[in-house]
Amino acid sequence: MNPHADKMAGGLGTQIMLAVLLLAGFLSVPMWANQGVIFLAGVALVQIVFALSFNVIFGLTGMVSFGHAAYFAIGAYACGLLLRETSASIFIGLAAGGFVGGVLAVTIGLVALRRSSGNYFAILTLAFAEMLHILIAKTPWFGREDGLTGIKRPAIHVLGIGSFELTQGDNIFYFTLAAAAVFTLGAWVLWHCKFGRRLAAVRQEPDRAVFLGIDVHRARLTAFTFSGVGAGFAGALYAPLAQLLTPEVGQWHFSALPILFCLLGGTAIFWGPVAGVLVFLGLEHATRNIIGLSETVIGATLLLVVLAFPGGLAGGLVLLRQMWRHKPASSSAMVQEEQV
C-alpha cells in the first residue's frame, strides 16, 4: 500500500481540522475526567509519539523492528536519571532521551542493516533489545527489578512570566500534550517532505530507487535513526509523567505495542497510528475490570480490522468515504441509462 495514501483522506485543510479536533479533545480531558483518566490520556500522548516514531520505519520504509522498546527504555532512563540526580531542566531531559535513543538506534542499525534484512533484521533488533532489558534489570544504578523511583518534575522558568510548576494540578499533562503536539507536527513534516517520499520509494521499489540514485542503505539507516530518536523522546516524556520506571518498558511485549497500534490504525495514512493508540487504550481501559476480557476484546478487534480493512481503521474510513462519494455518481448514471 502506498505510504502516502493519506492524501486520499483529505487535503491539508481536512488534516488541519483533524489535528485541531484531536488537540481540543485532549485539552478538554482535565475538565471532565478524574485523575486516573487524565493519567491515561497522558500515557496515550506518549504512546502516540512512540507509534508515530515507529511508523517512520514501518509505514514509510517497510522495515519491521521487534526491539523498539530498547530506544524507549534508554530514553526514559536517561531522562529519569537526569531529573533525579541533577537539577537539569525537563527540556534537557527530553533532549537527552532523544539523543541516546538515536545513538543506540544508529549503533544497532549499522550492525543489523549490514548483516540482515526482513525477518532476520526484526529478530536481530529483538535480540539487542532483550540484552538491554537484562542490563537494566541487573544494574543497581537503574534500580534493578525494583525500578527507578524519585523522578522529579522540575519547574519550567519562562522569562518575564515566571515559573510553571509541573507538580501542581494537571500541569504535567498539559506539558506532555504540548510536547506531543510539537513532535507530531515534526513527524507530519517528515512524512510529507522530500525525504519521506524517498523512503516511500525505497519501500515500494528498492531496485528502482537505486537506479534513480537513492542510497537505499543510507536512507534506511537514517530512517531507523530518526525512529530511534522519536522513541527515545517518547520514553523521556514518559519518565516525569509516571515518575517510576521499571525494566518492563524494555521488554519484548512493550516492543509489540507500536506494531499493534500501527496495524490497528493503519500504516499508510499518517494519522493511522494515532487512531490505533486511541482505540487500543480505550478498549483496554473499558475492559480492565474483568480478567482476561481486555486481551480477548483487543485481539478480536485487531483480527476483525485486519480481515475487514487490511489498511487499518484509517484505511477503512478512507475506503468507506470513497465508496460514499462514488455512490451518488453511480446512481445518477444508472438513472440516466434507464431514461435512455
PAMITOR-938125 format. One record per residue (C-alpha): residue number from 1; residue in one letter; chain; z, x, y. Coordinates in nm, 2 decimals. Each point is the difference from the previous one (the first is absolute). Last residue first. Layout:
N
seq	type	mol	Z	X	Y
NUM	a	A	Z	X	Y
...
//
This chain:
340
seq	type	mol	Z	X	Y
340	v	A	-2.24	-3.23	0.64
339	q	A	0.33	-0.19	0.06
338	e	A	0.14	0.14	-0.32
337	e	A	-0.09	0.36	0.11
336	q	A	0.16	-0.05	0.34
335	v	A	0.32	-0.13	-0.17
334	m	A	0.01	0.31	-0.23
333	a	A	-0.04	0.24	0.29
332	s	A	0.28	-0.17	0.19
331	s	A	0.23	0.04	-0.30
330	s	A	-0.09	0.36	-0.04
329	a	A	0.08	0.07	0.37
328	p	A	0.33	-0.19	-0.03
327	k	A	0.10	0.21	-0.31
326	h	A	-0.10	0.34	0.14
325	r	A	0.30	0.03	0.23
324	w	A	0.24	-0.13	-0.27
323	m	A	-0.13	0.24	-0.26
322	q	A	0.03	0.29	0.25
321	r	A	0.36	-0.10	0.08
320	l	A	0.08	-0.03	-0.37
319	l	A	-0.13	0.35	-0.06
318	v	A	0.19	0.15	0.29
317	l	A	0.32	-0.17	-0.12
316	g	A	-0.06	0.14	-0.35
315	g	A	-0.05	0.35	0.14
314	a	A	0.33	-0.02	0.18
313	l	A	0.17	-0.13	-0.31
312	g	A	-0.14	0.28	-0.22
311	g	A	-0.36	0.11	-0.04
310	p	A	0.00	-0.09	-0.37
309	f	A	0.08	-0.36	0.11
308	a	A	0.05	-0.24	-0.29
307	l	A	0.09	0.26	-0.27
306	v	A	0.18	0.25	0.22
305	v	A	0.17	-0.28	0.20
304	l	A	0.12	-0.18	-0.32
303	l	A	0.13	0.32	-0.16
302	l	A	0.18	0.10	0.32
301	t	A	0.16	-0.34	0.03
300	a	A	0.11	0.00	-0.37
299	g	A	0.15	0.34	0.04
298	i	A	0.18	-0.10	0.32
297	v	A	0.14	-0.31	-0.16
296	t	A	0.11	0.17	-0.32
295	e	A	0.16	0.30	0.18
294	s	A	0.19	-0.23	0.23
293	l	A	0.11	-0.24	-0.27
292	g	A	0.17	0.28	-0.21
291	i	A	0.35	-0.08	0.13
290	i	A	0.01	-0.30	0.22
289	n	A	0.13	0.04	0.36
288	r	A	-0.28	0.23	0.12
287	t	A	-0.28	-0.26	-0.03
286	a	A	-0.06	-0.06	0.37
285	h	A	0.06	0.36	0.09
284	e	A	-0.25	0.14	-0.25
283	l	A	-0.26	-0.26	0.09
282	g	A	0.03	0.09	0.37
281	l	A	0.00	0.37	-0.08
280	f	A	-0.33	-0.03	-0.19
279	v	A	-0.16	-0.25	0.25
278	l	A	0.09	0.21	0.31
277	v	A	-0.09	0.33	-0.16
276	g	A	-0.34	-0.12	-0.14
275	a	A	-0.09	-0.16	0.33
274	v	A	0.05	0.34	0.17
273	p	A	-0.19	0.17	-0.28
272	g	A	-0.30	-0.22	0.08
271	w	A	0.00	0.04	0.38
270	f	A	-0.26	0.28	-0.02
269	i	A	-0.23	-0.18	-0.23
268	a	A	-0.15	0.17	-0.31
267	t	A	0.34	0.06	-0.16
266	g	A	0.12	-0.35	-0.07
265	g	A	0.33	-0.18	0.05
264	l	A	0.12	0.01	-0.36
263	l	A	-0.18	0.32	-0.10
262	c	A	0.12	0.17	0.31
261	f	A	0.36	-0.11	-0.03
260	l	A	0.01	0.08	-0.37
259	i	A	-0.13	0.35	0.06
258	p	A	0.25	0.04	0.29
257	l	A	0.28	-0.09	-0.24
256	a	A	-0.09	0.21	-0.30
255	s	A	0.13	0.32	0.17
254	f	A	0.34	-0.16	0.01
253	h	A	-0.02	-0.05	-0.38
252	w	A	-0.07	0.37	-0.04
251	q	A	0.33	0.11	0.16
250	g	A	0.03	0.16	0.34
249	v	A	0.18	-0.28	0.18
248	e	A	0.23	-0.03	-0.30
247	p	A	0.15	0.34	0.10
246	t	A	0.24	-0.19	0.23
245	l	A	-0.01	-0.03	0.38
244	l	A	0.25	-0.18	0.21
243	q	A	-0.01	-0.08	0.37
242	a	A	-0.24	-0.28	-0.08
241	l	A	-0.18	-0.02	0.34
240	p	A	0.07	0.36	0.09
239	a	A	-0.17	0.12	-0.32
238	y	A	-0.28	-0.26	-0.02
237	l	A	-0.20	0.14	0.30
236	a	A	0.01	0.35	-0.15
235	g	A	-0.14	-0.14	-0.33
234	a	A	-0.28	-0.18	0.18
233	f	A	-0.08	0.32	0.20
232	g	A	-0.01	0.19	-0.33
231	a	A	-0.24	-0.27	-0.14
230	g	A	-0.22	0.03	0.31
229	v	A	-0.01	0.38	-0.01
228	g	A	-0.08	-0.01	-0.37
227	s	A	-0.29	-0.24	0.07
226	f	A	-0.13	0.24	0.27
225	t	A	0.02	0.28	-0.26
224	f	A	-0.19	-0.19	-0.26
223	a	A	-0.27	-0.10	0.25
222	t	A	-0.03	0.37	0.10
221	l	A	-0.02	0.11	-0.37
220	r	A	-0.26	-0.27	-0.07
219	a	A	-0.22	0.10	0.30
218	r	A	0.03	0.37	-0.09
217	h	A	-0.10	-0.06	-0.36
216	v	A	-0.30	-0.22	0.11
215	d	A	-0.13	0.24	0.26
214	i	A	-0.25	-0.24	0.16
213	g	A	-0.35	0.14	0.05
212	l	A	-0.21	-0.31	-0.07
211	f	A	-0.08	0.12	-0.35
210	v	A	0.37	0.04	-0.06
209	a	A	0.05	-0.36	0.10
208	r	A	-0.28	-0.10	-0.23
207	d	A	0.18	0.16	-0.29
206	p	A	0.33	-0.17	0.10
205	e	A	-0.16	-0.35	0.03
204	q	A	0.25	-0.28	0.05
203	r	A	0.33	0.19	0.04
202	v	A	-0.14	0.29	0.21
201	a	A	-0.19	-0.25	0.21
200	a	A	0.32	-0.19	0.08
199	l	A	0.17	0.33	0.08
198	r	A	-0.28	0.08	0.25
197	r	A	0.03	-0.35	0.15
196	g	A	0.37	0.07	0.06
195	f	A	-0.08	0.33	0.16
194	k	A	-0.23	-0.18	0.24
193	c	A	0.27	-0.24	0.11
192	h	A	0.08	-0.34	-0.15
191	w	A	0.28	0.09	-0.25
190	l	A	0.14	0.28	0.23
189	v	A	0.03	-0.25	0.29
188	w	A	0.17	-0.25	-0.22
187	a	A	0.24	0.27	-0.13
186	g	A	0.09	0.09	0.36
185	l	A	0.07	-0.36	0.09
184	t	A	0.21	-0.05	-0.31
183	f	A	0.20	0.31	0.09
182	v	A	0.07	-0.13	0.35
181	a	A	0.10	-0.34	-0.14
180	a	A	0.23	0.16	-0.27
179	a	A	0.18	0.20	0.27
178	a	A	0.05	-0.31	0.22
177	l	A	0.12	-0.21	-0.30
176	t	A	0.24	0.27	-0.11
175	f	A	0.14	0.02	0.36
174	y	A	0.04	-0.38	0.01
173	f	A	0.18	0.01	-0.34
172	i	A	0.23	0.28	0.12
171	n	A	0.08	-0.19	0.31
170	d	A	0.12	-0.31	-0.19
169	g	A	0.35	0.01	0.14
168	q	A	0.13	0.34	0.10
167	t	A	-0.03	0.32	-0.21
166	l	A	-0.34	0.08	0.15
165	e	A	0.15	0.05	0.34
164	f	A	-0.27	0.01	0.27
163	s	A	0.13	0.23	0.27
162	g	A	-0.09	-0.01	0.37
161	i	A	-0.29	-0.13	0.21
160	g	A	-0.11	0.29	0.22
159	l	A	-0.09	0.23	-0.29
158	v	A	0.04	-0.19	-0.33
157	h	A	0.26	0.14	-0.24
156	i	A	-0.02	-0.12	-0.35
155	a	A	0.33	-0.02	-0.18
154	p	A	0.05	0.17	-0.33
153	r	A	0.01	-0.21	-0.32
152	k	A	0.20	0.22	-0.24
151	i	A	-0.05	0.06	-0.37
150	g	A	0.35	0.01	-0.16
149	t	A	-0.12	-0.01	-0.35
148	l	A	-0.25	0.19	-0.22
147	g	A	0.00	-0.12	-0.36
146	d	A	0.26	-0.02	-0.28
145	e	A	-0.26	0.14	-0.25
144	r	A	-0.01	0.34	0.18
143	g	A	0.13	-0.01	0.36
142	f	A	-0.31	0.17	0.14
141	w	A	0.19	0.33	0.06
140	p	A	0.15	-0.03	-0.35
139	t	A	-0.34	0.03	-0.16
138	k	A	-0.05	-0.15	-0.35
137	a	A	-0.14	-0.35	0.10
136	i	A	-0.22	0.15	0.27
135	l	A	-0.15	0.26	-0.23
134	i	A	-0.06	-0.27	-0.28
133	h	A	-0.18	-0.22	0.25
132	l	A	-0.21	0.30	0.12
131	m	A	-0.11	0.07	-0.36
130	e	A	-0.08	-0.36	-0.05
129	a	A	-0.22	0.00	0.30
128	f	A	-0.19	0.31	-0.12
127	a	A	-0.06	-0.17	-0.34
126	l	A	-0.12	-0.32	0.16
125	t	A	-0.25	0.19	0.21
124	l	A	-0.13	0.16	-0.32
123	i	A	-0.03	-0.34	-0.16
122	a	A	-0.22	-0.14	0.28
121	f	A	-0.22	0.32	0.01
120	y	A	-0.05	-0.03	-0.38
119	n	A	-0.10	-0.36	0.04
118	g	A	-0.27	0.08	0.25
117	s	A	-0.03	0.36	0.10
116	s	A	0.14	0.34	-0.11
115	r	A	0.06	0.36	0.08
114	r	A	-0.11	0.04	0.35
113	l	A	0.12	-0.33	0.12
112	a	A	0.34	0.05	-0.16
111	v	A	0.08	0.35	0.13
110	l	A	-0.11	-0.03	0.36
109	g	A	0.12	-0.36	0.00
108	i	A	0.35	0.09	-0.11
107	t	A	0.03	0.24	0.30
106	v	A	-0.18	-0.23	0.24
105	a	A	0.23	-0.28	-0.10
104	l	A	0.32	0.20	0.02
103	v	A	-0.10	0.12	0.35
102	g	A	-0.09	-0.35	0.11
101	g	A	0.33	-0.15	-0.12
100	v	A	0.18	0.29	0.17
99	f	A	-0.17	-0.08	0.33
98	g	A	0.05	-0.38	-0.02
97	g	A	0.37	0.03	-0.07
96	a	A	0.04	0.27	0.27
95	a	A	-0.18	-0.22	0.26
94	l	A	0.23	-0.30	-0.09
93	g	A	0.31	0.22	0.03
92	i	A	-0.12	0.15	0.33
91	f	A	-0.05	-0.36	0.12
90	i	A	0.35	-0.09	-0.12
89	s	A	0.15	0.26	0.23
88	a	A	0.17	0.30	-0.14
87	s	A	0.37	0.03	0.02
86	t	A	0.02	0.18	-0.34
85	e	A	0.14	-0.05	-0.35
84	r	A	-0.05	-0.37	-0.05
83	l	A	-0.31	-0.06	0.20
82	l	A	-0.17	0.31	-0.13
81	l	A	0.10	-0.07	-0.36
80	g	A	-0.13	-0.35	0.01
79	c	A	-0.33	0.10	0.16
78	a	A	-0.07	0.26	-0.27
77	y	A	0.13	-0.23	-0.27
76	a	A	-0.23	-0.29	0.10
75	g	A	-0.30	0.22	0.04
74	i	A	0.06	0.16	-0.34
73	a	A	0.04	-0.34	-0.16
72	f	A	-0.31	-0.16	0.16
71	y	A	-0.21	0.31	-0.09
70	a	A	0.12	-0.01	-0.36
69	a	A	-0.03	-0.38	-0.03
68	h	A	-0.38	0.06	0.00
67	g	A	0.01	0.12	-0.36
66	f	A	-0.24	-0.23	-0.18
65	s	A	-0.29	0.09	0.23
64	v	A	-0.33	-0.17	-0.03
63	m	A	-0.30	0.12	0.19
62	g	A	-0.28	-0.23	0.12
61	t	A	-0.04	0.16	0.35
60	l	A	0.04	-0.30	0.22
59	g	A	0.21	-0.25	-0.20
58	f	A	0.21	0.23	-0.21
57	i	A	0.02	0.31	0.22
56	v	A	0.06	-0.16	0.34
55	n	A	0.15	-0.29	-0.19
54	f	A	0.31	0.20	-0.07
53	s	A	0.07	0.04	0.38
52	l	A	-0.04	-0.38	0.04
51	a	A	0.24	-0.07	-0.28
50	f	A	0.27	0.23	0.13
49	v	A	-0.03	-0.13	0.35
48	i	A	0.02	-0.36	-0.13
47	q	A	0.29	0.11	-0.22
46	v	A	0.20	0.11	0.30
45	l	A	-0.08	-0.33	0.18
44	a	A	0.11	-0.19	-0.31
43	v	A	0.33	0.19	-0.01
42	g	A	0.06	-0.11	0.36
41	a	A	-0.07	-0.36	-0.10
40	l	A	0.24	0.04	-0.29
39	f	A	0.26	0.12	0.25
38	i	A	-0.06	-0.30	0.22
37	v	A	0.03	-0.23	-0.31
36	g	A	0.34	0.15	-0.09
35	q	A	0.12	-0.02	0.36
34	n	A	-0.07	-0.37	0.03
33	a	A	-0.33	-0.14	0.13
32	w	A	-0.09	-0.23	0.29
31	m	A	-0.03	0.21	0.31
30	p	A	0.01	0.34	-0.18
29	v	A	-0.34	-0.09	-0.17
28	s	A	-0.19	-0.10	0.31
27	l	A	-0.12	0.35	0.07
26	f	A	-0.14	0.03	-0.35
25	g	A	-0.21	-0.32	0.05
24	a	A	-0.12	0.11	0.34
23	l	A	-0.12	0.33	-0.13
22	l	A	-0.18	-0.17	-0.29
21	l	A	-0.16	-0.25	0.24
20	v	A	-0.10	0.27	0.24
19	a	A	-0.16	0.20	-0.29
18	l	A	-0.20	-0.31	-0.11
17	m	A	-0.12	-0.06	0.35
16	i	A	-0.11	0.36	0.03
15	q	A	-0.19	-0.04	-0.33
14	t	A	-0.17	-0.31	0.12
13	g	A	-0.10	0.15	0.33
12	l	A	-0.14	0.31	-0.17
11	g	A	-0.23	-0.20	-0.22
10	g	A	0.08	-0.20	-0.31
9	a	A	0.07	0.04	-0.37
8	m	A	-0.36	0.13	-0.05
7	k	A	0.10	0.32	0.18
6	d	A	0.28	0.02	-0.26
5	a	A	-0.27	0.10	-0.25
4	h	A	0.03	0.35	0.13
3	p	A	0.13	0.14	-0.33
2	n	A	-0.31	-0.14	-0.17
1	m	A	0.08	-0.12	-0.35
//
